[in-house]
């Protein structure tokens, strides 16, 4: 082989090695689109404020009122 062919093959191998490395790097940083929840659900979870009340007062009032009713025998 003459000198110009060797330089070309060396440059081609370096280029292919860099291309393979870049492909692997990009693939390792991304995820499959189907593995994430849908955009609407992600936005709702992110943008909706969390409820500051630990329990529902209406639900607890209903439970208390049922317990306070006299039981007929």
PyMOL commands that set and color helices and strands:
alter all, ss='L'
color gray80, all
select helices_A, chain A and resi 3-29+33-35+39-47+57-68
alter helices_A, ss='H'
color red, helices_A
deselect
rebuild
show_as cartoon
